[in-house]
Amino acid sequence: MFKKVVIIGAGPTGLGAAYRLQELGYNNWEICESNSYIGGLASSFEDDKGFTWDIGGHLLFSHYDYVHKLVAKLLGDEYLLHQRDSWIWVLNHWVPYPFQNNIRYLPKDKVLECLLGLIEIQGQNDDSKNFQEWILNTFGEGIAKYFMLPHNRKLWAHPLESMDKNWIAERVSVVNIEKVLKNVLYELDDVDWGPNSQFKFPLYGGTGGLFNRFMPYIQDHLSLGQEMTAANVETKVVKFSSGREAGYDVLINTTPLDQFIFKMTPKVDFLIEAAKLLKHNGIFSIGIAVRKPCPSKKCSLYFPESNYCFHRATYFSNYSPNNVPDAKRYYSLMCEIPYSEHRPEDRGKIVAETIEGLVKANLISEGDKDLIDTVHVIQADYAYPIPTLERDKALNTIQPYLEGKGIYSRGRFGAWKYEVGNMDHSIMQGVEAVDRILEHKEGKNVEVDD
């Protein structure tokens, strides 16, 4: 008898799993989504004036040949290929991203301070106990002071000393002092670091324009408006807010892992205590549409300093001209403001603070305030899973228990691993889960590097 596979959540991971099931010709499955749309955090929304908005800035790139081929199949030629053009606004100067490779753009005394900090740490052993110590031991006092510490405090909205350092890998560009010195002395730019130095973006529909194209492959197995309220791991029955129930043999959970544990029955105290150790932040994604042609060709801009509420602003209309109703008449900015219990933000004030911050950073002028055609606010309570010092201990407690019950918790928040939480990672986690469930031999070629 074929196993019944139930997928909870139709974000990138759930969609990757669902696509893989149909790709392998397997029919005994369903996918349940709490929202009235698919895509999860990679969804996009068109407002009543024709502007398209994402939930924060997304760059489509991939580490995996499988995802490359899948994206090519889904998008065809309806995409744009961009060279990343990202900058950091600090000390009233624009510095190309990544900051640590381009400090020559700073005032001369700050360049010297950063170089002396790098020189001071040369030859030291890295005995860092947390992320904050790692930053200081890797970049020195200057770079840490002007960018790495304030940027990460704002991005994560958690104390950096409470975060582990072992998630970093390709997520943070470390420094080569010889290269930094060469860049300063010869006035060289170094902007191509990282796997996302080139990225694709759907021509239509924002980032969600990719994920909506999964629909023809999954729609016969999809149920929308189904929020999970309980999962009995003994009887293998999931209950939904609609009153519906679904039995399963194997469950793929892509909802936040802590919430899944809290809804799981029978209650298991040690799992609940482990789940309480999992920390996350949220973001406000504030879209600002301005009635004038775009004044810049830049992509994303970073703001580490505390006098700006947003950590990143994106010229979203530069990603696709179809993100605005008429690119000759409008452009759009999208600003992200992280929040948590450590960094609370007031929804009632956040729009005004964002607009004032854009004026302060000279992204818009005082006069442009009268040209703001629309403001769009999205609040995502689960935005970044925080790699805290306790995270791996919690995951090592929770995940084996769940898999022993036939439950695969995967994805950005299902697996709670930011370091493998990009869109391509998330799709592949769904694919890998299906290959394990069905014991598909080709699965050895599509493993996730977690």
C-alpha positions as a printed Julia matrix, in Angstrom:
450×3 Matrix{Float64}:
   0.0    0.0     0.0
   1.33   3.43   -0.95
   2.16   5.8     1.89
  -0.1    8.84    2.25
   2.1   11.96    2.3
   0.67  15.18    3.72
   2.59  18.45    3.3
   1.83  21.34    5.66
   2.61  24.69    4.05
   2.88  25.75    0.39
   5.97  27.92    0.62
   9.14  27.09   -1.34
   9.82  23.89    0.64
   6.28  22.57    0.44
   6.12  23.41   -3.24
   9.46  21.72   -3.86
   8.19  18.57   -2.14
   4.87  18.65   -4.01
   6.55  19.18   -7.36
   8.91  16.29   -6.69
   6.04  13.96   -5.83
   4.24  14.68   -9.09
   7.54  14.55  -10.99
   8.07  11.0    -9.72
   4.52  10.06  -10.64
   3.4    9.58   -7.04
  -0.29  10.35   -6.45
  -1.07   9.6    -2.8
  -0.38  13.02   -1.33
  -1.88  16.41   -0.52
  -0.56  19.83    0.38
  -2.4   22.11    2.82
  -1.81  25.87    3.08
  -3.24  28.25    5.67
  -3.31  31.24    3.32
  -5.46  31.79    0.24
  -2.32  31.82   -1.92
   0.89  29.86   -2.32
   4.52  30.97   -1.92
   4.93  31.6     1.81
   7.56  34.25    2.51
   8.33  34.23   -1.24
   4.83  35.44   -2.12
   4.15  38.72   -3.9
   1.13  41.01   -3.82
  -0.29  43.49   -6.3
  -2.05  46.44   -4.7
  -5.12  48.2    -6.08
  -2.96  50.72   -7.96
  -0.99  48.08   -9.86
   2.24  48.05   -7.79
   3.76  44.66   -6.95
   5.41  44.05   -3.58
   7.47  41.25   -2.07
   7.89  40.35    1.6
  11.36  41.83    1.89
  14.11  41.59   -0.71
  14.63  38.24   -2.45
  17.41  37.34   -4.89
  16.93  34.25   -7.04
  20.14  32.27   -7.45
  21.0   28.65   -6.86
  23.65  26.27   -5.6
  21.86  23.31   -7.22
  21.59  22.11  -10.79
  18.12  20.7   -10.01
  16.84  24.15   -9.04
  18.51  25.79  -12.06
  16.64  23.42  -14.36
  13.37  23.8   -12.46
  13.52  27.6   -12.58
  14.33  27.48  -16.29
  11.3   25.23  -16.85
   8.96  27.41  -14.82
  10.08  30.85  -16.02
  11.23  30.08  -19.55
  12.58  33.36  -20.9
  10.34  35.53  -18.7
  13.02  36.71  -16.32
  15.66  39.41  -16.0
  19.31  38.71  -15.13
  20.89  41.32  -12.88
  24.4   42.07  -11.75
  24.16  42.91   -8.06
  24.68  46.63   -7.45
  24.54  46.95   -3.67
  25.83  49.71   -1.42
  26.13  50.6     2.26
  25.35  54.08    3.59
  27.64  54.8     6.53
  29.33  57.94    7.85
  27.55  59.9     5.1
  29.39  57.88    2.45
  28.27  55.21    0.0
  30.47  52.12    0.28
  30.11  49.23   -2.2
  28.97  45.88   -0.8
  30.65  43.97    0.8
  31.82  46.7     3.17
  34.94  44.93    4.4
  36.39  44.67    0.88
  35.71  48.3    -0.05
  36.69  50.4     2.96
  38.63  52.78    0.7
  35.38  54.7     0.23
  35.4   55.79    3.89
  37.0   58.99    5.19
  40.79  58.54    5.35
  40.97  58.46    9.15
  38.33  55.7     9.23
  40.17  53.74    6.54
  43.28  53.86    8.73
  41.27  52.79   11.78
  39.88  49.78    9.89
  43.3   48.79    8.55
  44.95  49.05   11.97
  42.19  46.88   13.39
  42.82  44.24   10.73
  46.56  44.35   11.31
  46.11  43.97   15.07
  44.22  40.68   14.76
  46.65  39.03   12.34
  48.1   35.81   13.72
  45.57  35.52   16.54
  43.85  32.23   17.19
  40.1   32.31   16.73
  38.79  31.22   20.12
  35.46  33.02   19.63
  32.65  31.75   21.81
  29.86  33.56   19.95
  29.04  35.61   16.84
  30.01  38.94   18.37
  33.44  37.7    19.37
  33.87  36.13   15.93
  33.19  39.49   14.26
  35.8   41.25   16.4
  38.37  38.48   15.95
  37.79  38.28   12.19
  37.47  41.92   11.13
  39.11  43.93   13.9
  37.73  46.86   15.85
  37.29  49.31   12.97
  35.25  47.25   10.51
  33.3   45.78   13.43
  32.53  49.24   14.79
  31.38  50.89   11.58
  29.5   48.06    9.91
  29.58  44.46   11.09
  28.33  44.97   14.65
  25.62  47.62   14.06
  24.41  45.97   10.84
  24.04  42.55   12.42
  22.44  43.91   15.6
  19.81  45.58   13.45
  19.34  42.65   11.04
  18.97  39.95   13.67
  17.32  42.12   16.36
  18.97  39.85   18.93
  22.11  40.22   21.05
  25.04  39.01   18.97
  26.67  37.44   22.02
  23.68  35.07   22.18
  24.32  33.85   18.62
  26.52  30.99   17.48
  29.29  31.53   14.92
  29.14  28.15   13.18
  26.37  29.03   10.7
  28.44  31.61    8.84
  30.13  29.75    5.93
  29.4   31.69    2.71
  26.94  34.02    4.41
  29.61  36.49    5.51
  32.6   37.55    3.43
  35.72  37.2     5.55
  38.7   39.38    4.77
  42.1   38.85    3.22
  44.32  41.63    4.53
  46.52  41.6     1.42
  43.46  42.07   -0.8
  42.09  44.85    1.42
  45.43  46.69    1.37
  45.64  46.29   -2.4
  42.11  47.61   -2.85
  42.92  50.66   -0.72
  46.31  51.45   -2.26
  45.3   50.86   -5.88
  41.74  52.19   -5.46
  40.18  48.94   -6.64
  36.55  47.94   -6.22
  35.76  44.42   -5.03
  32.02  43.89   -5.46
  31.62  40.38   -6.93
  31.79  38.38   -3.69
  29.19  35.74   -3.0
  26.91  33.37   -4.91
  24.32  36.11   -5.48
  26.57  38.57   -7.35
  24.32  37.68  -10.3
  20.67  36.91   -9.77
  17.47  36.34  -11.71
  14.14  38.01  -11.14
  10.79  37.09  -12.68
   9.66  39.51  -15.38
   6.12  39.43  -14.03
   4.55  39.03  -10.6
   7.51  39.72   -8.31
   9.25  36.8    -6.62
   5.84  35.17   -6.34
   5.77  35.12  -10.12
   8.07  32.11   -9.92
   6.25  30.23   -7.18
   2.79  30.79   -8.64
   3.99  28.77  -11.63
   4.06  25.66   -9.47
   0.26  25.75   -9.45
  -0.44  23.61  -12.56
   1.7   20.82  -11.09
   0.1   20.76   -7.64
  -3.41  22.21   -7.92
  -5.18  18.82   -7.96
  -3.65  18.04   -4.55
  -3.81  21.54   -2.99
  -6.13  22.77   -0.25
  -5.99  26.49    0.63
  -7.29  28.19    3.77
  -6.27  25.21    5.9
  -4.44  26.37    9.03
  -3.12  23.48   11.09
  -4.44  23.57   14.66
  -3.26  20.15   15.92
  -1.18  17.19   14.8
  -1.63  13.9    16.65
   1.6   12.0    16.08
   0.19   8.74   17.47
  -3.03   8.52   15.45
  -1.33  10.38   12.54
  -4.15  12.84   12.03
  -3.8   16.57   11.34
  -6.64  18.93   12.25
  -7.3   22.28   10.58
  -9.13  25.47   11.55
 -11.77  24.69    8.94
 -12.77  21.59   10.94
 -11.24  19.34    8.32
  -8.98  16.43    9.29
  -6.33  14.64    7.24
  -4.75  11.3     8.0
  -1.19  10.62    6.94
   1.51   7.99    6.92
   4.31  10.55    6.49
   4.1   14.26    7.25
   6.27  17.01    5.79
   6.01  20.07    8.03
   7.2   23.43    6.69
   5.5   25.62    9.31
   7.62  27.17   12.1
   9.07  24.3    14.1
   8.33  25.81   17.49
   4.66  26.31   16.61
   4.41  22.77   15.27
   5.71  21.38   18.56
   3.29  23.53   20.56
   0.36  22.19   18.46
   1.54  18.59   18.52
  -0.32  15.98   20.57
   0.22  14.12   22.79
   2.22  16.89   24.49
   5.87  16.04   25.14
   7.39  18.26   27.8
  11.04  17.95   26.78
  10.16  18.86   23.17
   8.22  21.9    24.32
  11.16  23.04   26.44
  13.49  22.56   23.45
  11.12  24.47   21.15
  11.13  27.41   23.57
  14.86  27.75   22.89
  14.22  28.51   19.2
  14.35  32.25   18.54
  13.28  34.31   15.54
  12.65  37.86   14.44
  10.0   39.48   12.29
  10.09  42.23    9.68
   7.97  45.07    8.47
   8.3   45.32    4.7
   7.33  48.87    3.75
   6.72  49.6     0.08
   6.94  53.22   -1.07
   5.81  54.1    -4.62
   7.0   57.46   -5.96
   5.48  59.26   -8.93
   8.66  59.99  -10.93
  11.22  57.99  -12.94
  13.71  55.99  -10.88
  16.74  58.15  -10.0
  19.16  55.24   -9.54
  20.27  51.95  -11.07
  21.21  50.49   -7.69
  19.69  47.26   -6.31
  19.79  46.95   -2.52
  21.15  49.43    0.0
  22.19  48.73    3.6
  21.87  51.07    6.57
  23.78  49.87    9.66
  23.45  53.09   11.65
  20.84  53.34   14.38
  19.3   56.6    13.12
  17.63  54.65   10.28
  14.9   52.23   11.31
  15.38  50.02    8.21
  18.4   47.79    7.72
  17.89  47.48    3.96
  16.15  49.4     1.19
  15.66  48.03   -2.3
  14.93  49.84   -5.54
  12.29  47.23   -6.26
  11.24  48.68   -9.61
  14.81  48.07  -10.82
  14.3   44.33  -10.36
  11.52  44.39  -12.95
   9.82  47.35  -14.64
   6.56  45.42  -14.24
   6.71  45.87  -10.47
   5.2   49.31  -11.15
   2.29  50.16  -13.46
   4.42  52.44  -15.66
   8.2   52.52  -15.23
   8.43  55.85  -17.06
   6.19  57.48  -14.45
   6.87  55.57  -11.21
   9.52  53.83   -9.18
   9.24  51.81   -6.0
  11.34  51.39   -2.89
  10.97  48.54   -0.43
  12.34  48.94    3.1
  12.82  46.21    5.71
  12.62  46.84    9.43
  13.47  43.83   11.65
  11.88  43.59   15.07
  11.82  41.32   18.13
  11.4   41.55   21.88
  14.96  42.94   21.91
  14.21  45.53   19.22
  10.51  46.42   19.32
   8.95  48.53   16.57
   5.64  50.41   16.65
   3.48  49.59   13.62
   1.66  52.88   14.08
   4.89  54.87   13.65
   6.88  52.69   11.29
   5.7   54.24    8.01
   6.47  57.8     9.11
   9.87  56.72   10.46
  10.64  54.93    7.2
   9.8   57.95    5.06
  11.85  60.26    7.29
  14.74  57.81    7.08
  14.56  57.82    3.27
  14.73  61.63    3.32
  17.65  61.59    5.76
  19.53  59.16    3.49
  18.77  61.33    0.43
  16.9   58.51   -1.28
  13.91  60.81   -1.58
  13.68  64.58   -1.1
  11.28  66.55    1.06
   9.44  67.44   -2.14
   9.16  63.76   -3.09
   6.91  63.21   -0.08
   4.11  64.82   -2.11
   4.83  62.38   -4.94
   4.38  59.23   -2.84
   1.54  57.52   -4.67
   1.01  54.6    -2.32
   2.45  52.96    0.78
   2.17  49.21    1.26
   2.85  47.53    4.62
   3.49  43.82    5.11
   4.23  42.4     8.55
   5.87  38.97    8.78
   6.23  37.76   12.36
   8.55  34.95   11.27
  11.3   36.38    9.05
  14.71  35.09   10.17
  15.38  31.98   12.28
  18.11  33.06   14.7
  21.18  30.77   14.94
  21.49  31.1    18.71
  23.93  29.25   20.93
  21.07  26.93   22.02
  19.64  26.28   18.55
  21.57  23.15   17.58
  20.94  21.55   20.96
  17.22  22.17   20.49
  17.22  20.81   16.93
  19.19  17.73   17.97
  16.45  17.03   20.49
  13.45  17.75   18.27
  14.32  16.5    14.8
  15.23  12.86   15.64
  12.04  12.52   17.67
   9.92  13.82   14.79
  11.59  11.65   12.19
  11.02   8.67   14.45
   7.32   9.52   14.18
   7.41   9.82   10.39
   7.58  13.63   10.38
  10.08  15.56    8.28
  10.27  19.21    9.37
  12.02  21.14    6.62
  12.47  24.61    5.19
  13.52  28.04    6.45
  11.49  27.68    9.64
  10.63  23.99    9.53
  14.34  23.14    9.83
  15.2   26.42   11.61
  18.53  26.81    9.81
  19.12  30.23    8.33
  22.32  29.04    6.68
  20.29  26.72    4.41
  17.24  28.96    4.26
  17.54  30.59    0.84
  14.8   29.9    -1.69
  16.92  27.32   -3.52
  17.9   25.59   -0.26
  14.26  25.52    0.75
  13.07  23.99   -2.53
  15.77  21.35   -2.28
  14.88  20.47    1.29
  11.41  19.57    0.04
  12.88  17.53   -2.8
  15.3   15.72   -0.48
  12.52  14.9     2.0
  10.44  13.28   -0.74
  13.42  11.31   -2.01
  14.03   9.97    1.48
  10.39   9.13    2.04
  10.08   7.28   -1.26
  13.62   5.89   -1.03
  14.25   7.27   -4.47
  17.77   6.34   -5.56
  18.37   9.54   -7.49
  17.96  11.36   -4.18
  21.68  10.86   -3.63
  22.22  13.51   -6.29
  19.94  16.1    -4.72
  21.06  16.32   -1.11
  20.87  19.5     0.93
  24.16  20.65    2.46
  22.94  20.91    6.03
